Amino acid sequence: MEIRALKNEETLPLDLLLLADPNEKLVREYAARGTCMVAEVDGEVVGQYVLLPTRPGTVELASVAVTPREHGKGIGKALVRHAVSSARAMGFATIEVGTGNSGMGQLALYQKCGFRMVGIDVDFFVRHYDEEIVEDDIQCRDMIRLSQDLY
């Protein structure tokens, strides 16, 4: 597997981005402001993430997603670890990520990769998304914020 920056002439992997965040307008906005990285296996894009500078010294890891048929193969963990390493190499002091309260697998993944929970944005998904999001029979209402110091 190779993880690399999406080239300017390449099409944004919108199908993958929307797996992680169903709000196309928001996805397009932050993908345009950040750096989209893709994971390829045999020349096929199977995963991606976006690194988005937010404040001085801080970058957000956004929209981590892996093609469903590739789940369970360690690609998500490799993407998160690559993002942390890339953020550190770029000189950022902190990397943050936000995920829904209903994403138990995502919460576990981020913590396994060294992130710590630092806050909850109550009703974030209710306020910012027109359609209800449900994962594992749990309504996604709140944004769980996680962070990792990179120094």
N, CA, C and O atoms as a GROMACS GRO file, in nm:
protein
  604
    1MET      N    1   0.084  -0.118   0.000
    1MET     CA    2   0.000   0.000   0.000
    1MET      C    3   0.089   0.124   0.000
    1MET      O    4   0.190   0.130   0.069
    2GLU      N    5   0.049   0.222  -0.078
    2GLU     CA    6   0.118   0.351  -0.084
    2GLU      C    7   0.021   0.459  -0.040
    2GLU      O    8  -0.095   0.459  -0.081
    3ILE      N    9   0.068   0.552   0.045
    3ILE     CA   10  -0.011   0.669   0.085
    3ILE      C   11   0.060   0.790   0.027
    3ILE      O   12   0.180   0.810   0.050
    4ARG      N   13  -0.014   0.871  -0.047
    4ARG     CA   14   0.045   0.986  -0.115
    4ARG      C   15  -0.056   1.101  -0.124
    4ARG      O   16  -0.176   1.081  -0.106
    5ALA      N   17  -0.005   1.220  -0.151
    5ALA     CA   18  -0.092   1.337  -0.170
    5ALA      C   19  -0.167   1.324  -0.302
    5ALA      O   20  -0.110   1.281  -0.403
    6LEU      N   21  -0.292   1.363  -0.301
    6LEU     CA   22  -0.371   1.368  -0.424
    6LEU      C   23  -0.313   1.478  -0.512
    6LEU      O   24  -0.287   1.588  -0.465
    7LYS      N   25  -0.292   1.447  -0.638
    7LYS     CA   26  -0.235   1.545  -0.731
    7LYS      C   27  -0.342   1.644  -0.775
    7LYS      O   28  -0.461   1.612  -0.777
    8ASN      N   29  -0.298   1.765  -0.810
    8ASN     CA   30  -0.391   1.871  -0.850
    8ASN      C   31  -0.482   1.831  -0.965
    8ASN      O   32  -0.598   1.870  -0.970
    9GLU      N   33  -0.428   1.752  -1.058
    9GLU     CA   34  -0.508   1.715  -1.175
    9GLU      C   35  -0.601   1.596  -1.149
    9GLU      O   36  -0.684   1.562  -1.233
   10GLU      N   37  -0.586   1.533  -1.033
   10GLU     CA   38  -0.670   1.417  -1.001
   10GLU      C   39  -0.805   1.462  -0.943
   10GLU      O   40  -0.817   1.567  -0.879
   11THR      N   41  -0.905   1.380  -0.967
   11THR     CA   42  -1.038   1.406  -0.915
   11THR      C   43  -1.044   1.374  -0.767
   11THR      O   44  -0.992   1.271  -0.722
   12LEU      N   45  -1.108   1.460  -0.692
   12LEU     CA   46  -1.128   1.439  -0.549
   12LEU      C   47  -1.205   1.308  -0.528
   12LEU      O   48  -1.307   1.287  -0.594
   13PRO      N   49  -1.160   1.219  -0.439
   13PRO     CA   50  -1.231   1.092  -0.416
   13PRO      C   51  -1.358   1.116  -0.332
   13PRO      O   52  -1.366   1.074  -0.216
   14LEU      N   53  -1.454   1.184  -0.393
   14LEU     CA   54  -1.574   1.227  -0.322
   14LEU      C   55  -1.652   1.110  -0.261
   14LEU      O   56  -1.707   1.123  -0.152
   15ASP      N   57  -1.656   0.996  -0.331
   15ASP     CA   58  -1.728   0.881  -0.278
   15ASP      C   59  -1.670   0.839  -0.143
   15ASP      O   60  -1.746   0.806  -0.051
   16LEU      N   61  -1.539   0.840  -0.129
   16LEU     CA   62  -1.476   0.806  -0.002
   16LEU      C   63  -1.496   0.915   0.102
   16LEU      O   64  -1.527   0.886   0.218
   17LEU      N   65  -1.480   1.039   0.062
   17LEU     CA   66  -1.500   1.151   0.154
   17LEU      C   67  -1.641   1.147   0.214
   17LEU      O   68  -1.659   1.174   0.333
   18LEU      N   69  -1.739   1.115   0.132
   18LEU     CA   70  -1.878   1.112   0.179
   18LEU      C   71  -1.908   0.993   0.268
   18LEU      O   72  -2.007   0.993   0.341
   19LEU      N   73  -1.823   0.890   0.265
   19LEU     CA   74  -1.839   0.780   0.360
   19LEU      C   75  -1.812   0.828   0.503
   19LEU      O   76  -1.876   0.783   0.598
   20ALA      N   77  -1.717   0.920   0.516
   20ALA     CA   78  -1.680   0.971   0.647
   20ALA      C   79  -1.763   1.091   0.689
   20ALA      O   80  -1.783   1.115   0.808
   21ASP      N   81  -1.812   1.166   0.592
   21ASP     CA   82  -1.889   1.288   0.621
   21ASP      C   83  -1.992   1.305   0.511
   21ASP      O   84  -1.956   1.336   0.397
   22PRO      N   85  -2.121   1.286   0.542
   22PRO     CA   86  -2.224   1.289   0.437
   22PRO      C   87  -2.264   1.428   0.388
   22PRO      O   88  -2.352   1.440   0.302
   23ASN      N   89  -2.204   1.534   0.442
   23ASN     CA   90  -2.240   1.669   0.399
   23ASN      C   91  -2.146   1.712   0.286
   23ASN      O   92  -2.035   1.757   0.311
   24GLU      N   93  -2.193   1.698   0.162
   24GLU     CA   94  -2.108   1.724   0.046
   24GLU      C   95  -2.056   1.866   0.042
   24GLU      O   96  -1.941   1.889   0.006
   25LYS      N   97  -2.138   1.963   0.078
   25LYS     CA   98  -2.095   2.102   0.077
   25LYS      C   99  -1.977   2.123   0.173
   25LYS      O  100  -1.877   2.183   0.135
   26LEU      N  101  -1.989   2.074   0.295
   26LEU     CA  102  -1.879   2.087   0.392
   26LEU      C  103  -1.755   2.013   0.346
   26LEU      O  104  -1.644   2.065   0.357
   27VAL      N  105  -1.773   1.893   0.293
   27VAL     CA  106  -1.661   1.812   0.247
   27VAL      C  107  -1.583   1.886   0.138
   27VAL      O  108  -1.460   1.893   0.143
   28ARG      N  109  -1.653   1.939   0.041
   28ARG     CA  110  -1.586   2.011  -0.068
   28ARG      C  111  -1.511   2.133  -0.015
   28ARG      O  112  -1.401   2.164  -0.061
   29GLU      N  113  -1.571   2.203   0.082
   29GLU     CA  114  -1.508   2.323   0.138
   29GLU      C  115  -1.378   2.289   0.210
   29GLU      O  116  -1.275   2.351   0.184
   30TYR      N  117  -1.382   2.190   0.301
   30TYR     CA  118  -1.258   2.164   0.374
   30TYR      C  119  -1.156   2.088   0.291
   30TYR      O  120  -1.036   2.102   0.315
   31ALA      N  121  -1.199   2.009   0.196
   31ALA     CA  122  -1.103   1.941   0.107
   31ALA      C  123  -1.027   2.044   0.023
   31ALA      O  124  -0.909   2.026  -0.006
   32ALA      N  125  -1.095   2.152  -0.016
   32ALA     CA  126  -1.030   2.257  -0.095
   32ALA      C  127  -0.928   2.335  -0.011
   32ALA      O  128  -0.829   2.385  -0.066
   33ARG      N  129  -0.950   2.345   0.118
   33ARG     CA  130  -0.859   2.420   0.206
   33ARG      C  131  -0.746   2.334   0.262
   33ARG      O  132  -0.646   2.387   0.311
   34GLY      N  133  -0.762   2.202   0.256
   34GLY     CA  134  -0.664   2.113   0.316
   34GLY      C  135  -0.584   2.035   0.213
   34GLY      O  136  -0.588   2.063   0.094
   35THR      N  137  -0.513   1.935   0.264
   35THR     CA  138  -0.435   1.845   0.180
   35THR      C  139  -0.501   1.708   0.185
   35THR      O  140  -0.513   1.649   0.292
   36CYS      N  141  -0.542   1.658   0.070
   36CYS     CA  142  -0.605   1.526   0.063
   36CYS      C  143  -0.498   1.422   0.033
   36CYS      O  144  -0.422   1.434  -0.064
   37MET      N  145  -0.493   1.321   0.117
   37MET     CA  146  -0.400   1.210   0.100
   37MET      C  147  -0.480   1.085   0.066
   37MET      O  148  -0.589   1.065   0.119
   38VAL      N  149  -0.427   1.002  -0.022
   38VAL     CA  150  -0.497   0.880  -0.062
   38VAL      C  151  -0.408   0.758  -0.039
   38VAL      O  152  -0.286   0.765  -0.051
   39ALA      N  153  -0.473   0.648  -0.007
   39ALA     CA  154  -0.405   0.518   0.006
   39ALA      C  155  -0.440   0.438  -0.119
   39ALA      O  156  -0.556   0.428  -0.157
   40GLU      N  157  -0.338   0.381  -0.181
   40GLU     CA  158  -0.358   0.302  -0.302
   40GLU      C  159  -0.306   0.160  -0.281
   40GLU      O  160  -0.201   0.138  -0.220
   41VAL      N  161  -0.382   0.066  -0.335
   41VAL     CA  162  -0.339  -0.073  -0.342
   41VAL      C  163  -0.350  -0.113  -0.488
   41VAL      O  164  -0.458  -0.106  -0.547
   42ASP      N  165  -0.240  -0.155  -0.546
   42ASP     CA  166  -0.236  -0.192  -0.688
   42ASP      C  167  -0.294  -0.084  -0.778
   42ASP      O  168  -0.367  -0.113  -0.873
   43GLY      N  169  -0.262   0.043  -0.748
   43GLY     CA  170  -0.306   0.155  -0.830
   43GLY      C  171  -0.449   0.200  -0.806
   43GLY      O  172  -0.494   0.295  -0.871
   44GLU      N  173  -0.521   0.135  -0.717
   44GLU     CA  174  -0.660   0.172  -0.688
   44GLU      C  175  -0.668   0.245  -0.554
   44GLU      O  176  -0.611   0.200  -0.455
   45VAL      N  177  -0.739   0.359  -0.553
   45VAL     CA  178  -0.757   0.434  -0.429
   45VAL      C  179  -0.855   0.358  -0.340
   45VAL      O  180  -0.969   0.333  -0.378
   46VAL      N  181  -0.807   0.322  -0.219
   46VAL     CA  182  -0.889   0.244  -0.126
   46VAL      C  183  -0.913   0.317   0.006
   46VAL      O  184  -0.989   0.269   0.090
   47GLY      N  185  -0.850   0.432   0.023
   47GLY     CA  186  -0.869   0.509   0.146
   47GLY      C  187  -0.818   0.650   0.128
   47GLY      O  188  -0.748   0.681   0.032
   48GLN      N  189  -0.855   0.736   0.224
   48GLN     CA  190  -0.811   0.875   0.215
   48GLN      C  191  -0.831   0.946   0.348
   48GLN      O  192  -0.903   0.898   0.436
   49TYR      N  193  -0.766   1.060   0.360
   49TYR     CA  194  -0.790   1.154   0.471
   49TYR      C  195  -0.753   1.293   0.422
   49TYR      O  196  -0.689   1.310   0.319
   50VAL      N  197  -0.796   1.393   0.500
   50VAL     CA  198  -0.763   1.532   0.471
   50VAL      C  199  -0.696   1.591   0.594
   50VAL      O  200  -0.744   1.573   0.706
   51LEU      N  201  -0.584   1.662   0.574
   51LEU     CA  202  -0.520   1.739   0.680
   51LEU      C  203  -0.555   1.885   0.656
   51LEU      O  204  -0.532   1.939   0.548
   52LEU      N  205  -0.612   1.949   0.759
   52LEU     CA  206  -0.665   2.084   0.746
   52LEU      C  207  -0.608   2.173   0.855
   52LEU      O  208  -0.647   2.159   0.971
   53PRO      N  209  -0.517   2.266   0.821
   53PRO     CA  210  -0.468   2.359   0.923
   53PRO      C  211  -0.585   2.441   0.979
   53PRO      O  212  -0.668   2.492   0.903
   54THR      N  213  -0.591   2.454   1.112
   54THR     CA  214  -0.704   2.524   1.174
   54THR      C  215  -0.661   2.648   1.251
   54THR      O  216  -0.724   2.754   1.238
   55ARG      N  217  -0.556   2.637   1.331
   55ARG     CA  218  -0.503   2.748   1.410
   55ARG      C  219  -0.350   2.738   1.403
   55ARG      O  220  -0.296   2.636   1.361
   56PRO      N  221  -0.282   2.843   1.445
   56PRO     CA  222  -0.135   2.832   1.445
   56PRO      C  223  -0.090   2.710   1.526
   56PRO      O  224  -0.128   2.693   1.642
   57GLY      N  225  -0.008   2.626   1.462
   57GLY     CA  226   0.046   2.508   1.528
   57GLY      C  227  -0.047   2.389   1.537
   57GLY      O  228  -0.010   2.286   1.592
   58THR      N  229  -0.168   2.402   1.482
   58THR     CA  230  -0.269   2.296   1.494
   58THR      C  231  -0.324   2.257   1.358
   58THR      O  232  -0.352   2.342   1.273
   59VAL      N  233  -0.339   2.127   1.338
   59VAL     CA  234  -0.397   2.074   1.215
   59VAL      C  235  -0.508   1.976   1.254
   59VAL      O  236  -0.498   1.907   1.356
   60GLU      N  237  -0.612   1.970   1.172
   60GLU     CA  238  -0.720   1.875   1.197
   60GLU      C  239  -0.713   1.761   1.097
   60GLU      O  240  -0.692   1.782   0.977
   61LEU      N  241  -0.731   1.641   1.147
   61LEU     CA  242  -0.744   1.522   1.064
   61LEU      C  243  -0.893   1.508   1.034
   61LEU      O  244  -0.973   1.490   1.125
   62ALA      N  245  -0.928   1.517   0.907
   62ALA     CA  246  -1.070   1.515   0.870
   62ALA      C  247  -1.098   1.404   0.770
   62ALA      O  248  -1.014   1.368   0.688
   63SER      N  249  -1.216   1.351   0.778
   63SER     CA  250  -1.272   1.262   0.676
   63SER      C  251  -1.188   1.139   0.645
   63SER      O  252  -1.165   1.108   0.529
   64VAL      N  253  -1.144   1.069   0.748
   64VAL     CA  254  -1.072   0.943   0.727
   64VAL      C  255  -1.172   0.838   0.679
   64VAL      O  256  -1.275   0.816   0.744
   65ALA      N  257  -1.144   0.775   0.567
   65ALA     CA  258  -1.236   0.673   0.515
   65ALA      C  259  -1.161   0.567   0.436
   65ALA      O  260  -1.059   0.594   0.373
   66VAL      N  261  -1.215   0.446   0.443
   66VAL     CA  262  -1.162   0.331   0.369
   66VAL      C  263  -1.278   0.266   0.296
   66VAL      O  264  -1.388   0.254   0.351
   67THR      N  265  -1.254   0.225   0.173
   67THR     CA  266  -1.355   0.154   0.094
   67THR      C  267  -1.408   0.036   0.177
   67THR      O  268  -1.329  -0.040   0.233
   68PRO      N  269  -1.540   0.018   0.185
   68PRO     CA  270  -1.596  -0.088   0.270
   68PRO      C  271  -1.537  -0.227   0.247
   68PRO      O  272  -1.519  -0.302   0.343
   69ARG      N  273  -1.506  -0.263   0.124
   69ARG     CA  274  -1.452  -0.397   0.100
   69ARG      C  275  -1.311  -0.414   0.155
   69ARG      O  276  -1.261  -0.526   0.165
   70GLU      N  277  -1.245  -0.304   0.192
   70GLU     CA  278  -1.110  -0.309   0.246
   70GLU      C  279  -1.107  -0.293   0.398
   70GLU      O  280  -1.000  -0.289   0.459
   71HIS      N  281  -1.226  -0.284   0.460
   71HIS     CA  282  -1.231  -0.271   0.607
   71HIS      C  283  -1.167  -0.392   0.673
   71HIS      O  284  -1.172  -0.503   0.619
   72GLY      N  285  -1.109  -0.370   0.789
   72GLY     CA  286  -1.051  -0.479   0.866
   72GLY      C  287  -0.912  -0.521   0.822
   72GLY      O  288  -0.860  -0.622   0.869
   73LYS      N  289  -0.851  -0.445   0.734
   73LYS     CA  290  -0.718  -0.480   0.683
   73LYS      C  291  -0.608  -0.388   0.734
   73LYS      O  292  -0.493  -0.397   0.689
   74GLY      N  293  -0.640  -0.300   0.829
   74GLY     CA  294  -0.540  -0.211   0.887
   74GLY      C  295  -0.516  -0.084   0.809
   74GLY      O  296  -0.426  -0.007   0.843
   75ILE      N  297  -0.594  -0.059   0.704
   75ILE     CA  298  -0.573   0.060   0.622
   75ILE      C  299  -0.610   0.186   0.699
   75ILE      O  300  -0.539   0.286   0.691
   76GLY      N  301  -0.719   0.183   0.772
   76GLY     CA  302  -0.760   0.300   0.852
   76GLY      C  303  -0.653   0.338   0.953
   76GLY      O  304  -0.619   0.455   0.967
   77LYS      N  305  -0.601   0.239   1.023
   77LYS     CA  306  -0.496   0.264   1.122
   77LYS      C  307  -0.371   0.320   1.053
   77LYS      O  308  -0.307   0.412   1.105
   78ALA      N  309  -0.335   0.265   0.937
   78ALA     CA  310  -0.219   0.315   0.863
   78ALA      C  311  -0.241   0.461   0.820
   78ALA      O  312  -0.148   0.541   0.824
   79LEU      N  313  -0.362   0.494   0.778
   79LEU     CA  314  -0.393   0.632   0.738
   79LEU      C  315  -0.380   0.728   0.857
   79LEU      O  316  -0.321   0.835   0.844
   80VAL      N  317  -0.435   0.689   0.972
   80VAL     CA  318  -0.428   0.776   1.090
   80VAL      C  319  -0.283   0.794   1.133
   80VAL      O  320  -0.241   0.906   1.162
   81ARG      N  321  -0.208   0.686   1.136
   81ARG     CA  322  -0.066   0.696   1.175
   81ARG      C  323   0.013   0.780   1.075
   81ARG      O  324   0.102   0.856   1.114
   82HIS      N  325  -0.019   0.767   0.947
   82HIS     CA  326   0.046   0.848   0.844
   82HIS      C  327   0.013   0.995   0.865
   82HIS      O  328   0.100   1.081   0.851
   83ALA      N  329  -0.112   1.025   0.898
   83ALA     CA  330  -0.154   1.164   0.921
   83ALA      C  331  -0.077   1.224   1.039
   83ALA      O  332  -0.031   1.338   1.032
   84VAL      N  333  -0.064   1.148   1.147
   84VAL     CA  334   0.010   1.195   1.264
   84VAL      C  335   0.155   1.222   1.227
   84VAL      O  336   0.210   1.326   1.261
   85SER      N  337   0.216   1.129   1.157
   85SER     CA  338   0.356   1.144   1.115
   85SER      C  339   0.373   1.263   1.021
   85SER      O  340   0.470   1.339   1.034
   86SER      N  341   0.281   1.279   0.928
   86SER     CA  342   0.288   1.391   0.833
   86SER      C  343   0.272   1.524   0.904
   86SER      O  344   0.346   1.619   0.876
   87ALA      N  345   0.177   1.532   0.997
   87ALA     CA  346   0.156   1.656   1.072
   87ALA      C  347   0.280   1.693   1.152
   87ALA      O  348   0.318   1.809   1.157
   88ARG      N  349   0.342   1.594   1.214
   88ARG     CA  350   0.465   1.617   1.290
   88ARG      C  351   0.576   1.667   1.196
   88ARG      O  352   0.646   1.762   1.228
   89ALA      N  353   0.590   1.603   1.080
   89ALA     CA  354   0.693   1.642   0.984
   89ALA      C  355   0.670   1.783   0.929
   89ALA      O  356   0.765   1.852   0.893
   90MET      N  357   0.545   1.826   0.923
   90MET     CA  358   0.512   1.961   0.876
   90MET      C  359   0.534   2.067   0.984
   90MET      O  360   0.522   2.186   0.957
   91GLY      N  361   0.566   2.023   1.104
   91GLY     CA  362   0.595   2.117   1.211
   91GLY      C  363   0.478   2.155   1.299
   91GLY      O  364   0.490   2.247   1.380
   92PHE      N  365   0.366   2.087   1.286
   92PHE     CA  366   0.253   2.117   1.372
   92PHE      C  367   0.279   2.064   1.513
   92PHE      O  368   0.346   1.962   1.530
   93ALA      N  369   0.228   2.134   1.613
   93ALA     CA  370   0.245   2.093   1.753
   93ALA      C  371   0.132   2.002   1.800
   93ALA      O  372   0.149   1.921   1.891
   94THR      N  373   0.015   2.016   1.737
   94THR     CA  374  -0.104   1.943   1.779
   94THR      C  375  -0.183   1.896   1.658
   94THR      O  376  -0.195   1.968   1.559
   95ILE      N  377  -0.237   1.774   1.666
   95ILE     CA  378  -0.330   1.725   1.565
   95ILE      C  379  -0.460   1.693   1.637
   95ILE      O  380  -0.461   1.632   1.744
   96GLU      N  381  -0.571   1.736   1.578
   96GLU     CA  382  -0.703   1.714   1.636
   96GLU      C  383  -0.788   1.635   1.538
   96GLU      O  384  -0.762   1.632   1.418
   97VAL      N  385  -0.891   1.571   1.592
   97VAL     CA  386  -0.987   1.500   1.509
   97VAL      C  387  -1.122   1.506   1.580
   97VAL      O  388  -1.128   1.508   1.702
   98GLY      N  389  -1.227   1.509   1.502
   98GLY     CA  390  -1.362   1.504   1.557
   98GLY      C  391  -1.438   1.389   1.494
   98GLY      O  392  -1.427   1.365   1.374
   99THR      N  393  -1.515   1.319   1.576
   99THR     CA  394  -1.594   1.208   1.523
   99THR      C  395  -1.726   1.201   1.597
   99THR      O  396  -1.740   1.257   1.706
  100GLY      N  397  -1.822   1.134   1.540
  100GLY     CA  398  -1.954   1.125   1.600
  100GLY      C  399  -1.958   1.035   1.722
  100GLY      O  400  -1.880   0.940   1.734
  101ASN      N  401  -2.050   1.066   1.811
  101ASN     CA  402  -2.068   0.986   1.932
  101ASN      C  403  -2.108   0.842   1.902
  101ASN      O  404  -2.091   0.754   1.985
  102SER      N  405  -2.161   0.818   1.783
  102SER     CA  406  -2.209   0.685   1.747
  102SER      C  407  -2.102   0.598   1.679
  102SER      O  408  -2.126   0.481   1.653
  103GLY      N  409  -1.987   0.655   1.652
  103GLY     CA  410  -1.882   0.583   1.580
  103GLY      C  411  -1.788   0.511   1.676
  103GLY      O  412  -1.675   0.556   1.698
  104MET      N  413  -1.832   0.402   1.733
  104MET     CA  414  -1.752   0.330   1.832
  104MET      C  415  -1.619   0.281   1.774
  104MET      O  416  -1.516   0.288   1.841
  105GLY      N  417  -1.621   0.231   1.652
  105GLY     CA  418  -1.499   0.185   1.589
  105GLY      C  419  -1.400   0.298   1.566
  105GLY      O  420  -1.280   0.282   1.586
  106GLN      N  421  -1.452   0.414   1.524
  106GLN     CA  422  -1.366   0.529   1.502
  106GLN      C  423  -1.305   0.579   1.633
  106GLN      O  424  -1.187   0.611   1.639
  107LEU      N  425  -1.387   0.585   1.738
  107LEU     CA  426  -1.336   0.630   1.868
  107LEU      C  427  -1.225   0.538   1.918
  107LEU      O  428  -1.125   0.584   1.972
  108ALA      N  429  -1.243   0.409   1.899
  108ALA     CA  430  -1.140   0.313   1.941
  108ALA      C  431  -1.014   0.332   1.857
  108ALA      O  432  -0.903   0.333   1.911
  109LEU      N  433  -1.029   0.346   1.727
  109LEU     CA  434  -0.914   0.362   1.637
  109LEU      C  435  -0.831   0.483   1.677
  109LEU      O  436  -0.709   0.473   1.691
  110TYR      N  437  -0.895   0.597   1.695
  110TYR     CA  438  -0.820   0.719   1.726
  110TYR      C  439  -0.746   0.705   1.859
  110TYR      O  440  -0.633   0.752   1.872
  111GLN      N  441  -0.809   0.642   1.957
  111GLN     CA  442  -0.742   0.624   2.085
  111GLN      C  443  -0.625   0.526   2.074
  111GLN      O  444  -0.522   0.545   2.139
  112LYS      N  445  -0.640   0.423   1.994
  112LYS     CA  446  -0.529   0.328   1.972
  112LYS      C  447  -0.410   0.397   1.906
  112LYS      O  448  -0.296   0.354   1.920
  113CYS      N  449  -0.439   0.504   1.832
  113CYS     CA  450  -0.333   0.578   1.761
  113CYS      C  451  -0.283   0.697   1.842
  113CYS      O  452  -0.213   0.783   1.789
  114GLY      N  453  -0.317   0.703   1.971
  114GLY     CA  454  -0.259   0.804   2.059
  114GLY      C  455  -0.341   0.928   2.085
  114GLY      O  456  -0.294   1.018   2.155
  115PHE      N  457  -0.461   0.938   2.031
  115PHE     CA  458  -0.546   1.054   2.056
  115PHE      C  459  -0.615   1.040   2.191
  115PHE      O  460  -0.643   0.930   2.238
  116ARG      N  461  -0.642   1.155   2.253
  116ARG     CA  462  -0.714   1.159   2.381
  116ARG      C  463  -0.838   1.245   2.363
  116ARG      O  464  -0.835   1.346   2.292
  117MET      N  465  -0.946   1.207   2.427
  117MET     CA  466  -1.069   1.286   2.422
  117MET      C  467  -1.049   1.416   2.499
  117MET      O  468  -0.999   1.417   2.612
  118VAL      N  469  -1.089   1.527   2.434
  118VAL     CA  470  -1.071   1.658   2.497
  118VAL      C  471  -1.200   1.739   2.506
  118VAL      O  472  -1.203   1.844   2.570
  119GLY      N  473  -1.307   1.692   2.442
  119GLY     CA  474  -1.431   1.768   2.451
  119GLY      C  475  -1.544   1.707   2.371
  119GLY      O  476  -1.526   1.615   2.292
  120ILE      N  477  -1.661   1.764   2.394
  120ILE     CA  478  -1.782   1.722   2.323
  120ILE      C  479  -1.853   1.847   2.274
  120ILE      O  480  -1.880   1.938   2.352
  121ASP      N  481  -1.882   1.852   2.145
  121ASP     CA  482  -1.964   1.958   2.087
  121ASP      C  483  -2.105   1.902   2.078
  121ASP      O  484  -2.141   1.834   1.982
  122VAL      N  485  -2.184   1.933   2.181
  122VAL     CA  486  -2.319   1.877   2.195
  122VAL      C  487  -2.408   1.920   2.078
  122VAL      O  488  -2.413   2.038   2.042
  123ASP      N  489  -2.477   1.823   2.020
  123ASP     CA  490  -2.572   1.842   1.909
  123ASP      C  491  -2.508   1.898   1.781
  123ASP      O  492  -2.579   1.957   1.698
  124PHE      N  493  -2.378   1.881   1.763
  124PHE     CA  494  -2.310   1.929   1.643
  124PHE      C  495  -2.376   1.877   1.516
  124PHE      O  496  -2.404   1.954   1.424
  125PHE      N  497  -2.403   1.746   1.512
  125PHE     CA  498  -2.458   1.686   1.389
  125PHE      C  499  -2.605   1.720   1.370
  125PHE      O  500  -2.654   1.719   1.257
  126VAL      N  501  -2.675   1.751   1.476
  126VAL     CA  502  -2.814   1.795   1.466
  126VAL      C  503  -2.819   1.936   1.408
  126VAL      O  504  -2.906   1.968   1.326
  127ARG      N  505  -2.725   2.020   1.450
  127ARG     CA  506  -2.721   2.159   1.403
  127ARG      C  507  -2.670   2.173   1.260
  127ARG      O  508  -2.718   2.259   1.186
  128HIS      N  509  -2.576   2.089   1.218
  128HIS     CA  510  -2.506   2.110   1.091
  128HIS      C  511  -2.545   2.016   0.978
  128HIS      O  512  -2.498   2.033   0.865
  129TYR      N  513  -2.628   1.917   1.004
  129TYR     CA  514  -2.665   1.820   0.902
  129TYR      C  515  -2.817   1.814   0.891
  129TYR      O  516  -2.888   1.804   0.991
  130ASP      N  517  -2.866   1.820   0.766
  130ASP     CA  518  -3.010   1.820   0.742
  130ASP      C  519  -3.073   1.685   0.772
  130ASP      O  520  -3.186   1.678   0.821
  131GLU      N  521  -3.001   1.578   0.742
  131GLU     CA  522  -3.056   1.444   0.761
  131GLU      C  523  -2.996   1.378   0.883
  131GLU      O  524  -2.879   1.398   0.916
  132GLU      N  525  -3.077   1.300   0.951
  132GLU     CA  526  -3.032   1.226   1.068
  132GLU      C  527  -2.927   1.123   1.028
  132GLU      O  528  -2.942   1.055   0.926
  133ILE      N  529  -2.822   1.111   1.108
  133ILE     CA  530  -2.717   1.011   1.086
  133ILE      C  531  -2.731   0.906   1.195
  133ILE      O  532  -2.739   0.939   1.314
  134VAL      N  533  -2.734   0.778   1.155
  134VAL     CA  534  -2.745   0.668   1.251
  134VAL      C  535  -2.635   0.567   1.220
  134VAL      O  536  -2.619   0.525   1.105
  135GLU      N  537  -2.558   0.529   1.323
  135GLU     CA  538  -2.455   0.426   1.311
  135GLU      C  539  -2.477   0.326   1.423
  135GLU      O  540  -2.496   0.364   1.538
  136ASP      N  541  -2.474   0.200   1.390
  136ASP     CA  542  -2.492   0.094   1.491
  136ASP      C  543  -2.616   0.117   1.577
  136ASP      O  544  -2.613   0.096   1.699
  137ASP      N  545  -2.724   0.161   1.514
  137ASP     CA  546  -2.851   0.188   1.581
  137ASP      C  547  -2.843   0.299   1.686
  137ASP      O  548  -2.925   0.304   1.778
  138ILE      N  549  -2.743   0.387   1.674
  138ILE     CA  550  -2.727   0.501   1.764
  138ILE      C  551  -2.733   0.628   1.680
  138ILE      O  552  -2.663   0.639   1.579
  139GLN      N  553  -2.817   0.725   1.721
  139GLN     CA  554  -2.821   0.850   1.648
  139GLN      C  555  -2.692   0.928   1.674
  139GLN      O  556  -2.649   0.945   1.789
  140CYS      N  557  -2.633   0.975   1.567
  140CYS     CA  558  -2.513   1.057   1.575
  140CYS      C  559  -2.557   1.200   1.601
  140CYS      O  560  -2.611   1.267   1.512
  141ARG      N  561  -2.535   1.247   1.723
  141ARG     CA  562  -2.577   1.381   1.763
  141ARG      C  563  -2.457   1.470   1.795
  141ARG      O  564  -2.450   1.586   1.753
  142ASP      N  565  -2.363   1.415   1.871
  142ASP     CA  566  -2.256   1.495   1.928
  142ASP      C  567  -2.122   1.468   1.860
  142ASP      O  568  -2.093   1.356   1.820
  143MET      N  569  -2.041   1.572   1.848
  143MET     CA  570  -1.905   1.560   1.796
  143MET      C  571  -1.812   1.537   1.915
  143MET      O  572  -1.803   1.620   2.006
  144ILE      N  573  -1.742   1.423   1.914
  144ILE     CA  574  -1.642   1.394   2.015
  144ILE      C  575  -1.509   1.446   1.960
  144ILE      O  576  -1.464   1.403   1.854
  145ARG      N  577  -1.447   1.538   2.033
  145ARG     CA  578  -1.320   1.597   1.991
  145ARG      C  579  -1.205   1.524   2.058
  145ARG      O  580  -1.207   1.502   2.179
  146LEU      N  581  -1.105   1.486   1.979
  146LEU     CA  582  -0.985   1.420   2.030
  146LEU      C  583  -0.862   1.497   1.982
  146LEU      O  584  -0.866   1.566   1.880
  147SER      N  585  -0.753   1.485   2.058
  147SER     CA  586  -0.634   1.561   2.027
  147SER      C  587  -0.510   1.480   2.061
  147SER      O  588  -0.514   1.389   2.144
  148GLN      N  589  -0.399   1.515   1.997
  148GLN     CA  590  -0.271   1.452   2.028
  148GLN      C  591  -0.160   1.557   2.013
  148GLN      O  592  -0.152   1.626   1.911
  149ASP      N  593  -0.077   1.567   2.115
  149ASP     CA  594   0.040   1.654   2.107
  149ASP      C  595   0.145   1.583   2.024
  149ASP      O  596   0.163   1.462   2.036
  150LEU      N  597   0.213   1.659   1.938
  150LEU     CA  598   0.309   1.600   1.845
  150LEU      C  599   0.454   1.624   1.882
  150LEU      O  600   0.544   1.579   1.810
  151TYR      N  601   0.479   1.691   1.989
  151TYR     CA  602   0.619   1.718   2.029
  151TYR      C  603   0.663   1.625   2.139
  151TYR      O  604   0.777   1.633   2.184
   0.00000   0.00000   0.00000
